[in-house]
Amino acid sequence: MEPLPELYAIFQGEVATVTEYGAFIKIPGCRKQGLVHRTHMSSCHVDKPSEIVDVGDKVWVKLIGKEMKDDKLKLSLSMKVVNQGTGKDLDPNNVSLDQDERKKRTFRDYTSQKITLEAVLNTVCKKCGCKGHFAKECFMQPGGTKYSLIPEEEEEEGAAAGCERDKKTNVADDSSKKRKK
């Protein structure tokens, strides 16, 4: 097996091929090549790697990753963490590489969780008297139709029982008024 550079080692390599997604660099002392992805070519955004490097150019690179995939060793290189004039390491503690990795991480999907806005739902508009919004957010025209939030099932059952209770008390009040006369 050919001797490969250590992880985070800096060396000067020659550009073998340039693609739309990056450039393959020949690693000195072995037949292997590593990929400098376009995101690792410069600290600025790179659309076309061919504008940065040409085949045969000598560039300073840092080995930032080794990965075994389908029985092949894939090497990831970076140009942006190495000074291209002197070959000096611009990121000796690999801080920017860690930041790049954090940017790539996927985050949990919270879109399926139901959000309830209790503070807003329990408010009453001073303009129209409906529940669920503030007067400054009210869309009702003076003398127009009133709109309100649809109550949830528990509230509907409670409201229906409340209406029945109100009807019974109204009937009782009416009969007591008739007796007084």
RAUR-V989079 format. One record per residue. RES is the residue in one small letter. NEAR is the number of other C-alpha atoms within 12 Angstrom. D_CENTER is the distance of its C-alpha to the mean C-alpha in whole Angstrom. Layout:
BEGIN
<<RES,NEAR,D_CENTER> <RES,NEAR,D_CENTER>>
END
This chain:
BEGIN
<<m,8,42> <e,11,41> <p,11,40> <l,25,36> <p,27,35> <e,16,34> <l,19,30> <y,27,29> <a,27,32> <i,32,33> <f,33,35> <q,30,36> <g,35,36> <e,29,37> <v,32,34> <a,26,36> <t,23,33> <v,28,31> <t,23,28> <e,20,26> <y,19,23> <g,33,25> <a,41,28> <f,38,30> <i,40,32> <k,32,36> <i,34,36> <p,24,39> <g,16,42> <c,15,40> <r,16,40> <k,24,36> <q,29,33> <g,39,30> <l,39,27> <v,43,25> <h,32,22> <r,30,22> <t,29,19> <h,32,21> <m,37,24> <s,27,24> <s,18,22> <c,14,21> <h,15,20> <v,22,22> <d,18,22> <k,21,26> <p,29,27> <s,22,30> <e,18,30> <i,30,30> <v,30,32> <d,21,35> <v,22,36> <g,16,39> <d,21,37> <k,25,37> <v,36,34> <w,35,33> <v,48,30> <k,41,29> <l,36,28> <i,37,25> <g,27,25> <k,22,27> <e,17,26> <m,11,28> <k,9,27> <d,7,30> <d,7,33> <k,12,32> <l,18,31> <k,21,28> <l,31,28> <s,35,25> <l,44,26> <s,45,25> <m,46,27> <k,36,25> <v,35,26> <v,32,29> <n,24,32> <q,26,33> <g,15,36> <t,15,37> <g,23,35> <k,20,34> <d,26,31> <l,25,29> <d,24,26> <p,18,29> <n,13,27> <n,23,24> <v,15,22> <s,21,20> <l,28,19> <d,16,18> <q,13,15> <d,18,14> <e,16,14> <r,12,12> <k,11,9> <k,11,10> <r,10,9> <t,8,8> <f,9,7> <r,8,9> <d,7,9> <y,8,11> <t,8,11> <s,7,15> <q,8,16> <k,7,18> <i,11,18> <t,10,22> <l,11,23> <e,11,26> <a,13,27> <v,18,27> <l,20,28> <n,17,31> <t,21,32> <v,22,35> <c,24,35> <k,16,38> <k,22,39> <c,25,39> <g,19,39> <c,26,36> <k,25,34> <g,25,30> <h,26,30> <f,22,31> <a,19,34> <k,12,32> <e,17,29> <c,23,32> <f,19,33> <m,21,37> <q,12,39> <p,10,43> <g,9,45> <g,11,42> <t,13,40> <k,17,39> <y,19,35> <s,21,34> <l,19,31> <i,13,32> <p,17,33> <e,11,32> <e,10,35> <e,11,36> <e,14,36> <e,14,38> <e,13,41> <g,14,41> <a,15,42> <a,15,44> <a,14,46> <g,14,46> <c,15,48> <e,14,50> <r,14,51> <d,14,52> <k,14,54> <k,14,56> <t,14,57> <n,14,57> <v,14,60> <a,14,61> <d,14,61> <d,14,63> <s,13,66> <s,12,67> <k,11,67> <k,10,69> <r,9,72> <k,8,72> <k,7,73>>
END
